[in-house]
Amino acid sequence: MNPTSISILAEIPEELHESLKHFLETRAAWDQDRVFCAALSLFLLQNGQSDPNTSRIYLDTMFDYAA
């Protein structure tokens, strides 16, 4: 079963965008969506979100299980 995806628009500092662009250019297995999903789920886990779905999404994203 494929999870539902929601599109978001976020403004980030130009310096962060440049770092992200460099990261993605050097890692073919990663794309912007995967980076944001990993970062957001890790942020939520580190800040008290103990939902098992958040943990699953983080692990799936980090280890590319959803691909």
Buried (B, 14 or more C-beta within 10 A) or exposed (E): EEEEEEEEEEEEEEEEEEEBEEEBEEEEEBEEEBBBBBEBBBEBBEEEEEEEEBBBBBEBBEEEEEE
